[in-house]
Amino acid sequence: MSKEKSLAPVEQKEVLFYDDSIVAVRVEDGAIYVPLRPLCELLGVVWAAQLRRINRDPILSETAKGVTVTVTPGGAQEMICLPLDYLNGWLFGINATRVKEEIRDRVLRYQRECYKVLSDAFQEGRLTTDPEFDALLDRNSDAVQAYRMAQAVVRLARHQILLEARVDNVESRLENLESSLTATGRHISPEQASRISQAVKAIAMELSKRSGRNEYGGVYGELYRKFEITSYKELPASRYEEAMAFLTDWHQHLVGEQPF
């Protein structure tokens, strides 16, 4: 089992499962955890034996965490918990044919239904399991249709909220990236500055052949005016390709070839 610091829940719920009250918590990253010792007590199995089984299992021992859970009486205390997605792995490890006959039906019920009830409680706000109510949903009354529509709207809204959060996150990351590329002080690299210098040199040499004068200042001056900078090393990284295209076209116009 993980020896990391105890996780702190951001949400705790007591879910009514038939006549049993099951505690589950949601932590900051959205994962849902279920304390195991109270479940063992509800199922009538020995906690110490189950803890040994968890520690022997490479998957369960890796995923089990200590989570701070508030209980009554007792207040906040750390409990060994499994993520909800792994709860069935533990439950189905309990051999229902080997437990006492008086608790066998309860173990089978947990194995069949517990995961879904806990999952629904956190995803749709449903806090109880009621077979009679589930049977009533098979009717085709106006109330049933309204209930099903409301549930569908809740699920749709939840999916939309998650989607908007993902989109907002992507947009924020793109804005940060764009800001980092265009922010003052984010200039071209030394390697890129060297290529700019070489391109300027090639143009200046070609112009000097024709004029007999030193043309370096004129080429740099034109580059600075076009990109509104005072040194080629201050060229924004986001405009490097544009500057190279400008210098390449200029040189190609002079000699009819592309040396850079």
JONORUR-V216395 format. One record per backbone hydrogen bond with DSSP energy under -0.5 kcal/mol. NH is the residue of the N-H (numbers start at 1). CO is the residue of the C=O. E is the energy in kcal/mol with one decimal. If there is no record, write none. Layout:
BEGIN
nh->(NH | NH)
co->(CO | CO)
e->(E | E)
END
This chain:
BEGIN
nh->(2 | 2 | 7 | 9 | 9 | 10 | 11 | 13 | 15 | 15 | 16 | 16 | 17 | 17 | 18 | 18 | 20 | 22 | 22 | 24 | 25 | 26 | 27 | 28 | 30 | 33 | 34 | 35 | 36 | 39 | 40 | 41 | 42 | 43 | 44 | 45 | 50 | 51 | 52 | 53 | 54 | 55 | 56 | 57 | 61 | 62 | 63 | 64 | 65 | 67 | 67 | 68 | 69 | 69 | 71 | 71 | 75 | 77 | 79 | 81 | 82 | 84 | 86 | 87 | 87 | 88 | 90 | 91 | 92 | 93 | 94 | 95 | 96 | 98 | 99 | 99 | 103 | 104 | 104 | 105 | 107 | 108 | 109 | 110 | 111 | 112 | 113 | 114 | 114 | 115 | 117 | 118 | 119 | 120 | 121 | 122 | 123 | 124 | 125 | 126 | 129 | 134 | 135 | 136 | 137 | 138 | 139 | 145 | 146 | 147 | 148 | 149 | 150 | 151 | 152 | 153 | 154 | 155 | 156 | 157 | 158 | 159 | 160 | 161 | 162 | 163 | 164 | 165 | 166 | 167 | 168 | 169 | 170 | 171 | 172 | 173 | 174 | 175 | 176 | 177 | 178 | 179 | 180 | 181 | 182 | 183 | 186 | 187 | 188 | 193 | 194 | 195 | 196 | 197 | 198 | 199 | 200 | 201 | 202 | 203 | 204 | 205 | 206 | 207 | 208 | 209 | 210 | 211 | 212 | 215 | 219 | 220 | 221 | 222 | 223 | 224 | 225 | 226 | 227 | 228 | 229 | 234 | 235 | 237 | 238 | 239 | 240 | 243 | 244 | 245 | 246 | 247 | 248 | 249 | 250 | 251 | 252 | 253 | 254 | 255 | 256 | 259)
co->(61 | 64 | 66 | 7 | 68 | 26 | 26 | 24 | 13 | 22 | 14 | 127 | 15 | 20 | 16 | 129 | 17 | 15 | 20 | 13 | 33 | 11 | 31 | 8 | 27 | 25 | 82 | 23 | 80 | 35 | 36 | 37 | 38 | 39 | 40 | 40 | 46 | 47 | 48 | 49 | 50 | 51 | 52 | 53 | 57 | 58 | 59 | 60 | 81 | 65 | 79 | 7 | 67 | 77 | 69 | 75 | 71 | 69 | 67 | 65 | 34 | 32 | 83 | 83 | 84 | 84 | 86 | 87 | 88 | 90 | 91 | 93 | 94 | 95 | 95 | 96 | 100 | 100 | 101 | 101 | 103 | 104 | 105 | 106 | 107 | 108 | 109 | 109 | 110 | 110 | 113 | 114 | 115 | 116 | 117 | 118 | 119 | 120 | 120 | 120 | 16 | 130 | 131 | 132 | 133 | 135 | 136 | 141 | 142 | 143 | 144 | 145 | 146 | 147 | 148 | 149 | 150 | 151 | 152 | 153 | 154 | 155 | 156 | 157 | 158 | 159 | 160 | 161 | 162 | 163 | 164 | 165 | 166 | 167 | 168 | 169 | 170 | 171 | 172 | 173 | 174 | 175 | 176 | 177 | 178 | 179 | 183 | 185 | 235 | 189 | 190 | 191 | 192 | 193 | 194 | 195 | 196 | 197 | 198 | 199 | 200 | 201 | 202 | 203 | 204 | 205 | 206 | 207 | 208 | 213 | 215 | 216 | 217 | 218 | 219 | 220 | 221 | 222 | 223 | 224 | 224 | 231 | 232 | 186 | 181 | 236 | 237 | 239 | 240 | 241 | 242 | 243 | 244 | 245 | 246 | 247 | 248 | 249 | 250 | 251 | 252 | 257)
e->(-0.6 | -1.3 | -3.0 | -0.5 | -0.6 | -3.1 | -1.5 | -2.9 | -0.6 | -3.6 | -0.5 | -2.5 | -0.7 | -3.5 | -0.7 | -0.5 | -2.5 | -3.0 | -0.6 | -2.4 | -2.6 | -2.9 | -2.5 | -0.6 | -2.2 | -3.1 | -2.5 | -0.6 | -2.4 | -0.6 | -2.4 | -2.1 | -2.1 | -2.5 | -1.4 | -2.1 | -1.9 | -2.8 | -1.9 | -1.9 | -2.3 | -2.4 | -1.6 | -1.3 | -2.4 | -0.6 | -1.9 | -2.1 | -2.4 | -0.6 | -2.5 | -2.8 | -0.6 | -3.0 | -0.6 | -2.4 | -2.3 | -2.4 | -2.5 | -3.0 | -1.8 | -3.3 | -2.1 | -0.5 | -1.4 | -0.5 | -1.3 | -2.8 | -3.0 | -1.0 | -1.7 | -0.7 | -0.9 | -1.9 | -0.5 | -0.5 | -1.5 | -0.8 | -0.7 | -0.6 | -2.2 | -2.4 | -2.3 | -2.3 | -2.4 | -2.0 | -2.6 | -0.5 | -1.7 | -0.5 | -2.0 | -2.3 | -2.6 | -2.8 | -1.9 | -1.3 | -2.1 | -2.8 | -0.7 | -1.3 | -1.0 | -2.4 | -2.1 | -1.8 | -1.3 | -1.6 | -1.7 | -2.3 | -2.5 | -2.5 | -2.9 | -2.4 | -2.5 | -2.6 | -2.3 | -2.5 | -2.4 | -2.4 | -2.7 | -3.0 | -2.5 | -2.5 | -2.5 | -2.7 | -2.4 | -2.5 | -3.0 | -2.2 | -2.1 | -2.7 | -3.0 | -2.1 | -2.4 | -2.9 | -2.5 | -2.1 | -2.4 | -2.6 | -2.3 | -2.2 | -3.0 | -2.7 | -2.3 | -1.7 | -1.8 | -1.8 | -2.2 | -1.5 | -1.8 | -2.6 | -2.0 | -1.7 | -2.2 | -2.4 | -2.2 | -2.3 | -2.5 | -2.4 | -2.3 | -2.0 | -2.8 | -2.5 | -1.7 | -2.4 | -2.5 | -1.7 | -0.9 | -2.3 | -2.8 | -0.7 | -2.2 | -2.6 | -2.4 | -2.1 | -2.3 | -2.9 | -2.4 | -2.2 | -2.0 | -0.9 | -1.6 | -1.9 | -1.2 | -1.8 | -0.8 | -1.9 | -1.4 | -2.4 | -2.5 | -2.2 | -2.2 | -2.4 | -2.6 | -2.5 | -1.9 | -2.5 | -2.8 | -2.2 | -1.3 | -2.5 | -2.6 | -0.5)
END
